[in-house]
Amino acid sequence: MAKNGLRLATLCYVQRPGQTLMLHRVKRENDYHQGKWNGLGGKFEPGESPEECVVREVYEESGLLCRDPLLRGQITFPNFDGEADWYIWLFVAPHWKGKLIDSPEGRLAWIDNEQLPALNLWPGDRLFIPWIFEERFFSAKFRYQDGEFLGYEATFYGPDGQIERERYNHSETADPHSAQPVYQPADDTYCWLCAGTVSKRQCKIICLQCGFTRDCSDP
């Protein structure tokens, strides 16, 4: 159980054609995200809406002023850091102005969208980052314990009113060839490099353990 209740925050992926602005967390001491790449964002201030919070946080961390950021989803991270349950509103920001600053949070870089899964991300991020490029809204819960990814549950709400659900539970002892979810053909059910469990998003096969990414049914 979380020690100190709830933390409310936003996370934003600022975009330009073909690229996303990412933050490499390498500056702050005792940063729980040390060495990881993240989007921009942070905790709500009293009285803020999610939209107000995300605009302020992006400006403070990057010097860019976002206009009309788009809400893509919401994720719950129960007891993520051993201190609190985190509730995160996720946005994309294709419209902005300004020049990048030397961020106090880390090093900023524009990353080609197809290269995002190759970054040193939290394992769950490799799953939900592709979702922000979809038209569906999502609500999800990602579970970690002592920094280790345990699994997720997600509900997707399509623009046509269709609702879809996914879930994944990580098991170190699971047979990688029979791991769930199962896709066809059979070669799409496990990682070619480490034989770990994979997830499939928009015909990309993403390993949940080593991060190796490939197209579905590559020859």
HELIX and SHEET records of a PDB file:
HELIX    1   1 PRO A   50  SER A   62  1                                  13    
HELIX    2   2 ASN A  113  ALA A  118  5                                   6    
HELIX    3   3 PRO A  123  PHE A  128  1                                   6    
HELIX    4   4 PRO A  130  PHE A  133  5                                   4    
HELIX    5   5 PRO A  176  SER A  178  5                                   3    
HELIX    6   6 ALA A  186  THR A  189  5                                   4    
SHEET    1   A 4 TRP A  37  ASN A  38  0                                        
SHEET    2   A 4 GLN A  19  HIS A  24 -1                                        
SHEET    3   A 4 LEU A   6  ARG A  16 -1                                        
SHEET    4   A 4 LEU A  40  LYS A  43 -1                                        
SHEET    1   B 8 TRP A  37  ASN A  38  0                                        
SHEET    2   B 8 GLN A  19  HIS A  24 -1                                        
SHEET    3   B 8 LEU A   6  ARG A  16 -1                                        
SHEET    4   B 8 ASP A  85  ALA A  93  1                                        
SHEET    5   B 8 LEU A  70  PHE A  77 -1                                        
SHEET    6   B 8 PHE A 137  GLN A 145  1                                        
SHEET    7   B 8 GLU A 148  TYR A 157 -1                                        
SHEET    8   B 8 ILE A 163  ASN A 169 -1                                        
SHEET    1   C 3 TRP A  37  ASN A  38  0                                        
SHEET    2   C 3 GLN A  19  HIS A  24 -1                                        
SHEET    3   C 3 ARG A 107  ASP A 112 -1                                        
SHEET    1   D 2 LEU A  65  CYS A  66  0                                        
SHEET    2   D 2 TRP A  96  LYS A  97 -1                                        
SHEET    1   E 3 VAL A 198  ARG A 201  0                                        
SHEET    2   E 3 LYS A 204  CYS A 207 -1                                        
SHEET    3   E 3 THR A 213  ASP A 215 -1                                        
END                                                                             
